[in-house]
């Protein structure tokens, strides 16, 4: 999960900084990124558990680590105590026409 983003991706948005009190329930439930969309989960302080639901692999991510999240990967996160994190979103460039 800690691999790099493909070079051609375009930054598209960033989440607010979440804490253990503000981390949305939707991120703690199973979800996926749309096709062509990638994310980087940046743990700024503390730690959380990243769960890859395809493989059932759980990974403890502690500051200053990050996780690259691929399109279509079913995943969720779980709180592990004190936390500050942000998610940066990227998208693939539009396909060039003929």
Rosetta silent file (secondary structure, phi, psi, omega in degrees, C-alpha in Angstrom):
SEQUENCE: XXXXXXXXXXXXXXXXXXXXXXXXXXXXXXXXXXXXXXXXXXXXXXXXXXXXXXXXXXXXXXXXXXXXXXXXXXXXXXXXXXXXXXXXXXXXXXXXXX
SCORE:     score description
SCORE:     0.000 S_00000001
   1 L     0.000  -23.453 -176.307    0.000    0.000    0.000 S_00000001
   2 L   -86.508   30.350 -179.986    2.862    2.424    0.547 S_00000001
   3 L   -83.326  174.495 -175.297    3.684    2.618   -3.147 S_00000001
   4 L   -90.675  159.183  175.127    3.945    5.784   -5.184 S_00000001
   5 L   -74.070  150.305  171.443    1.346    7.459   -7.345 S_00000001
   6 L   -60.646  146.964 -174.688    1.664    7.185  -11.121 S_00000001
   7 L   -61.563  -34.147 -171.547    3.490   10.215  -12.534 S_00000001
   8 L   -82.121   -0.438 -176.702    0.705   11.505  -14.794 S_00000001
   9 L   -67.324  150.805 -179.296   -1.936   11.999  -12.074 S_00000001
  10 E  -110.988  127.393  175.391   -3.465   15.426  -11.528 S_00000001
  11 E   -59.704  136.821 -178.227   -4.145   16.725   -7.980 S_00000001
  12 E  -122.634  -30.246 -179.126   -7.905   17.215   -7.585 S_00000001
  13 E  -172.424  165.146  171.957   -8.741   17.943   -3.921 S_00000001
  14 E  -135.259  145.030  176.274   -7.711   17.573   -0.291 S_00000001
  15 L   -77.552  166.570  166.953   -9.844   16.788    2.714 S_00000001
  16 L   -66.650  169.063  173.160   -9.808   18.898    5.842 S_00000001
  17 L   -77.158  122.676  179.140   -7.505   17.641    8.590 S_00000001
  18 E   -97.248  148.860  172.782   -9.462   15.014   10.516 S_00000001
  19 E  -116.609  178.194  176.857   -8.932   14.087   14.164 S_00000001
  20 L   -60.329  -22.437  179.958  -10.128   11.077   16.137 S_00000001
  21 L   -90.365  -18.710 -174.820  -13.241   13.171   16.924 S_00000001
  22 L  -116.916   -0.423  179.589  -13.974   14.321   13.362 S_00000001
  23 L   -61.609  120.260 -175.738  -13.010   11.303   11.217 S_00000001
  24 L   -61.742  143.463  176.555  -16.168   10.649    9.159 S_00000001
  25 H   -57.271  -34.863 -178.154  -18.067    7.418    9.744 S_00000001
  26 H   -60.307  -31.342  178.581  -18.043    6.868    5.962 S_00000001
  27 H   -76.080  -21.339 -179.702  -14.242    6.438    6.049 S_00000001
  28 H   -90.239   -5.832  176.050  -14.581    3.839    8.789 S_00000001
  29 L  -105.466  163.843  179.391  -17.050    1.824    6.693 S_00000001
  30 L   -59.408  132.318  175.419  -16.249   -0.078    3.493 S_00000001
  31 E  -155.977  168.048  178.948  -15.775    2.242    0.515 S_00000001
  32 L  -138.482  162.259  171.332  -13.853    2.515   -2.764 S_00000001
  33 L   -93.280  146.567  179.264  -12.471    5.208   -5.032 S_00000001
  34 L   -65.444  159.802  176.023  -14.013    5.600   -8.468 S_00000001
  35 L   -54.860  135.334  179.116  -12.196    4.404  -11.548 S_00000001
  36 L    83.010   -0.198 -178.770   -9.397    6.807  -12.476 S_00000001
  37 E  -116.941  136.127 -178.314   -9.253    8.314   -8.974 S_00000001
  38 E  -124.326  163.337  176.262   -6.441    7.785   -6.450 S_00000001
  39 E  -145.320  154.089  172.306   -5.854    8.995   -2.900 S_00000001
  40 E  -123.943  118.390  176.975   -3.006    9.418   -0.464 S_00000001
  41 E   -90.454  113.269 -178.502   -3.876    9.065    3.218 S_00000001
  42 E  -102.930  116.602  175.729   -1.386   11.182    5.201 S_00000001
  43 E   -90.583  112.906 -174.538   -1.133   10.453    8.921 S_00000001
  44 E   -89.153  -35.970  176.472    0.066   13.731   10.458 S_00000001
  45 E  -149.412  145.861  177.824   -0.088   12.735   14.153 S_00000001
  46 E    77.575 -148.418 -178.257   -0.936    9.513   15.941 S_00000001
  47 E  -156.321  163.039  172.079   -1.939    6.400   14.035 S_00000001
  48 E  -150.385  167.108 -178.404   -4.818    4.524   12.451 S_00000001
  49 E  -105.675  125.548  176.028   -5.380    1.101   10.969 S_00000001
  50 E   -99.003  127.384 -177.037   -5.839    0.785    7.182 S_00000001
  51 E  -115.621  116.143  174.497   -7.808   -2.311    6.167 S_00000001
  52 E   -85.465  110.406 -174.724   -7.546   -3.669    2.607 S_00000001
  53 L   -80.014  -11.263  173.035  -10.838   -5.546    2.240 S_00000001
  54 L   -71.401  -40.592 -174.387   -9.670   -7.419   -0.892 S_00000001
  55 L  -110.292   -6.326 -173.687   -6.921   -9.212    1.028 S_00000001
  56 L    63.427   16.061  176.705   -8.090   -8.670    4.647 S_00000001
  57 E   -74.617  132.545  174.868   -4.630   -7.160    5.277 S_00000001
  58 E  -114.404  136.543 -176.764   -4.544   -4.659    8.141 S_00000001
  59 E  -132.277  125.671  175.475   -1.744   -2.154    8.382 S_00000001
  60 E   -81.156  122.164 -178.747   -1.024    0.188   11.291 S_00000001
  61 E  -111.746  119.114 -178.808   -0.128    3.581    9.828 S_00000001
  62 E  -118.107  147.382  178.869    1.663    5.977   12.183 S_00000001
  63 L   -55.100  137.583    5.566    2.801    9.557   11.573 S_00000001
  64 L   -99.327   32.459 -176.670    4.499   10.532    9.325 S_00000001
  65 L   -72.384  165.910  177.705    3.567    7.507    7.179 S_00000001
  66 E  -142.930  165.297  178.084    1.120    7.519    4.307 S_00000001
  67 E  -130.787  130.206  172.409   -0.896    5.056    2.261 S_00000001
  68 E   -90.303  127.581 -176.275   -1.504    5.222   -1.485 S_00000001
  69 E  -112.309  122.544 -176.343   -5.038    4.048   -2.273 S_00000001
  70 L   -83.555  155.342  175.790   -5.746    2.658   -5.746 S_00000001
  71 L   -58.194  140.861  174.371   -8.996    3.066   -7.704 S_00000001
  72 L    75.772   -0.921 -178.879  -11.612    0.412   -6.975 S_00000001
  73 L   -80.183  116.239  175.835   -9.872   -0.997   -3.882 S_00000001
  74 L   -70.272  128.592 -176.158  -12.434   -1.787   -1.170 S_00000001
  75 E  -155.588  171.396  173.095  -11.025   -0.485    2.103 S_00000001
  76 E  -157.025  168.804  174.217  -11.779    1.174    5.416 S_00000001
  77 E  -123.054  157.722  178.337   -9.871    2.737    8.299 S_00000001
  78 E  -133.542  136.712  179.442  -10.120    2.132   12.041 S_00000001
  79 E   -67.269  146.406  177.816   -9.160    4.505   14.831 S_00000001
  80 E  -129.906   24.824 -177.662   -6.225    3.616   17.054 S_00000001
  81 E   116.230 -146.236 -178.359   -6.386    6.562   19.492 S_00000001
  82 E   -59.849  139.839 -172.821   -5.201   10.130   18.993 S_00000001
  83 E  -156.245  142.917  162.319   -5.109   11.126   15.328 S_00000001
  84 E  -138.431  124.680  179.925   -4.640   13.927   12.813 S_00000001
  85 E  -147.026  162.564  178.361   -4.829   12.939    9.152 S_00000001
  86 E  -142.722  150.045  177.585   -5.609   14.343    5.705 S_00000001
  87 E  -117.829  125.696  176.013   -6.513   12.732    2.396 S_00000001
  88 E  -104.505  131.442 -176.483   -5.175   14.112   -0.879 S_00000001
  89 E  -107.626  145.755 -179.502   -7.083   13.101   -4.006 S_00000001
  90 E  -136.113  157.707  176.698   -5.745   12.715   -7.533 S_00000001
  91 E  -136.166  156.278  176.132   -7.268   11.817  -10.873 S_00000001
  92 L   -72.913  147.522  178.425   -6.005   10.413  -14.109 S_00000001
  93 L   -66.596  154.030  178.301   -5.712   12.968  -16.918 S_00000001
  94 L   -62.465  146.981  178.056   -8.485   13.001  -19.502 S_00000001
  95 L   -67.140  138.479  178.768   -7.888   10.717  -22.449 S_00000001
  96 L   -80.458  138.169  179.773   -6.621   12.544  -25.478 S_00000001
  97 L   -75.989  172.883 -178.219   -8.865   12.396  -28.502 S_00000001
  98 L   -67.064    0.000    0.000   -7.817   11.237  -31.959 S_00000001
